[in-house]
Amino acid sequence: MTDLANSGIPAIGTIPWGSHFCQFYETAGDLVDTLVPYFKAGLEANEQCMWVTSSPLRADDAQTVLRKAVPDLDRRMRKGQIEIIDHNDWYLRSGKMGADEVITGWLQRKEQALSRGYDGFRLTGNTYFLEAEDWDSFAEYEEKVNDCFCDHRVLALCSYCLAKSSAGDILDVVKNHQFALARRHGEWTLIEHGALKRAKEELRRANEELEQRVEARTADLRAALDALHEITSSLERALADKDVLLREVHHRVKNNLQIINSLLTLKALRSSDLSIREAFNDTLRRITAMSLVHEALYQYEATSEIDFDRYLRSLCGALVDSFGAGERITVTVETEDASLHLDRAVPLGLIAVEALSNALKHAFPGNGSGEIAVSFRTAREGRPGILAVRDNGVGQEPSAGKGTGLGLVRAIAKQVNGQIEITGGDAGRRGTSFMLHFAA
């Protein structure tokens, strides 16, 4: 299954799964303009859908307008592909539900949809029913949705009545969504909050260099890491409790890398050049490697070391998912003495990304199936460390070892005093073996 979904809304187009966005409307016609194509696209893409309605477009009216665009709507409703209900049947069941309870309900619906063979879960809710005293708790709910939906095959579109929203309300809404839609001069316009625009401007130079296919795939990431390390150093000088401080810094690093990841994803979607898209995807996988390091540091008891076994398993899972290869390629992970300091975890994680990505790309062409074994042993006095990636695929191409990715691996290997060895593709043999030996 693809990591992208068609929103059905021309002003937005294709977006990543996990997107949580909103629209400001003035009339029922505005709701029809966006929500009918939104659900039509979801139904046609084999997604399960849920439409929670409120004034000025109630459930009966929503069914009527959607039926015009989806002639077999009644059949789809009978088999449970789409449910259209008024807000009191969901948000206000047995009194007002808390934010965590509502979010848990959405995620349970998503799991049920996937178990029934649907490709994802698409939903919308109209907030017209909200009263002033409900605003703060609902804003808390929206903020939690942003964090909870990002790793799930869910699309969420929230509708806000412009006439009922103050200037402060609008700022809260935009802040708690990835982006917003509003009608301007008769056309729907995409609105992004200031922090997102500033982040995009910071990435502009990296995007230009990527389009020119030069070595800048990692330059902006290095600049971002340098800036984050400066922030870390500044916070360390300002706070006495180093452990609490470092956990907070790693959490912020992870969140900032996730923002960079989202921005690069949106930029990649707008490019029609496949080679540029591939360059973006390679960069995104490297960001994932660094983000997972900082997530592990935030969760691990020691603030300067991580459980590299747990990290390596998370990284392998994320990479397999990014290639959509989970159903045809099995990846196993074995580790020994897998506790690593940050200054080793980052370069070794990046090397693992390159080696495993290369195997996922080239070892099983034509959507072939197979196995990849990843093993790791840390270095000790008198014994080198080992990071190995072995596959049982078609074997190494003659041109292997000359690409930009391997050049990057050789450069990073120097940071850990390492040497790499690649074997495979000999007559009568299958598979390729990548091995890094590094000193203590």
Secondary structure, DSSP 8 states (H G I E B T S, - for coil): --SEEE-S-TTT-EEETT-EEEEEESSHHHHHHHHHHHHHHHHHTT-EEEEEEBTTB-HHHHHHHHHHH-TTHHHHHHTTSEEEEEGGGTTTTTS---HHHHHHHHHHHHHHHHHTT-S-EEEEEEGGG--GGGHHHHHHHHHHHHHHHTTSSEEEEEEEEGGG--HHHHHHHHHTSS-EEEEETTEEEEE--HHHHHHHHHHHHHHHHHHTTSGGGTHHHHHHHHHHHHHHHHHHHH-S-HHHHHHHHHHHHHHHHHHHHHHHHHHHHT---HHHHHHHHHHHHHHHHHHHHHHHHHHSSSSSEEEHHHHHHHHHHHHHHHTT-TTTEEEEEEEES-EEEHHHHHHHHHHHHHHHHHHHHHSSTTT--EEEEEEEE--BTTB-EEEEEEE-SS---TTTT-SHHHHHHHHHHGGGTEEEEEEE--TT---EEEEEEE--
